[in-house]
Amino acid sequence: MQLALSFSTLLASVLFVLSATGNGVEAAPAKRAPRSVTLPLTRIHHTRTDIHPQILLQQHINRSVKRYARMKGRTPPTRRELEEKIAKRMFIPEGGRPKFNANAKRYNRKGANKTNPIAAVEDLIGSQLQPLTKGKGKKHKQQQATADANATASDDGTTDADNGSLTAANPPTAANSLGLDIEANDVGYIATIQMGTPPRDFHILMDSGSADLWVGAEGCQSQAGGGCGNHEFLGSQSSSTFKDLGQQFQVTYGTGAVAGDVIQDNIVVAGLALNAHTFGVALEETQDFSDDSVPFDGLMGLAQSTLSEQGVPTPVEALASAGLIDEAITSYKISRLADDKNDGEITFGGLDDTKFDPSTLVTFDNAATNGFWEGAMDSVSVDGQDLGLQGRTAILDTGTTLIVAPDADAQAVHAAIPGAQSDGQGGFTIPCNTNASVALTFAGQAFAIDTRDLIFAQADNTGENCVSGISSGEIDGDTTWLVGDVFLKNAYFSTDVTKNTISLAKLV
């Protein structure tokens, strides 16, 4: 079905006011059983009321499809194809101009400063990062008032101008631990580590779907113009142990991109020191990372290092090689904003058995050969009914919000949910009061998705129709699902580089 947009909602979907928050994060290491460390994860707030949920959904589908294409080594959709998908959802039929009340779940980093809806469609898709150009930029705690006024958007259709804020994690319950702060309404998960000499705190986004660690460089420049925002930066002026290795790197994500130099410097992860660790500093960032509203200073990829654009070990691999942890294991307990528990943690070197039911723990082989975390999915069910979707695999990715499935699979799931409807463009609506239990099964253990996670956003002003967190993407008839936080908030998730395995367990 085609959901209509009012003209005012259309304009609100492409005109945003960028605002920044300066919430501090304190995340001190806590003692835990030896040979593993845990970091608290903090969440970041973004509640969107200024953008239509169908456009927001398409932005997330665009991002997920791009990310999926990268994971499978395929050519991503073109800019024009992504523009057309956004434009289709901006269509206003005659006589149909209902009012909408959106509720976003994931950050979009850029705003479109246009009053012409046609031009806004083009601005909703930004350009890729250009080849690295070194230049002189502003230093620590840069401000970007002029850049805010000229904000553009990324090439997956996402827009920015969100009110970035963090919900700090509670003190970790395990030794050698730091928590995962929560970005927005379960958008991303942030831990604090130390870098440089003298050591300084850097707030780092944790991502299981990439394999590079980077922070902004001194002199970093934003593609939007000016410096790279109100963030911490690393370089020879702030760190006496900083060493530029004379190599360059570039990483492109589902949203945003960075480019810069490969360097060596000291880092500390939950009290464990990695001296002369090799990673990257970004000399150029898209506004997805450089804007003042972005509440983190860099990103830590925790897929396998075979995926690294820098060609270096990930921090967890380096910790294991240095003998600081027993195995290159990374484990995630992702907190849900609605629960108000703030108990997210990331653990290096082991699993925190206080976070899950050990009797439900299952371990299975990683099916991916390119560095991602992909496992065989036994079955998919709705209310206990097996949908007959055998032979599927799932890429488990903390950097993706939605679940994106092949079209036939997504149709089958929603056909089993009473009241669900397709919008004809890869998205689905479901009743806001649905009690349908969708479950994914791995290694014989079924993991149900909380209905609060199944609902992505309210679809209209009736309070009856909501946008589903399960969508379909252009996966070319593949049998692989891209499974993000809609699912991962419902399981304890652990990866083991040493054994090339994945583990899941039910949360307690």
ABEGO torsion letter per residue (X at the ends): XBBBBBAAAAAAAABBBBBBBABBBBBBBBBBBBGBBBBBBBBBBBBBAABBAAAAAAAAAAAAAAAAAAAAGBBBBBAAAAAAAAAAAABBBBGBBBBBBBBBABBBABBBBBABAAAAAAAABBBBBBBBBBBBBBBBGBBBAAAAAABBBBAAGBBBGBBBBBBBBBBBABBGBBBBBBBEBGABBBBBBBBEOBBBBBBBBBBAABABBBBBBBGBBBAAEEBAEBBBBBBAAABAABBBAGBBBBBBBABEBBBEBBBBBBBBBGGBBBBGBBBBBBABBBAAAABAABABABBBBABBAAABAAGBBBAAAAAAAAGABABBBBBBBBBBAAAGAGABBBBBGEBBAAABBAAABBBBBBABAAGBBBBBBABBBBGGBBAGBBGBBBBBBAABABBBBBAAAAAAAAAABBGBBBAGAGBBBBBAABABBBBBBBGGBBBBBBAAAABABBABAAGABBBBABBBBBAGGBABBBBBAAAAAABBBBBBAAAGBBBBBBBX
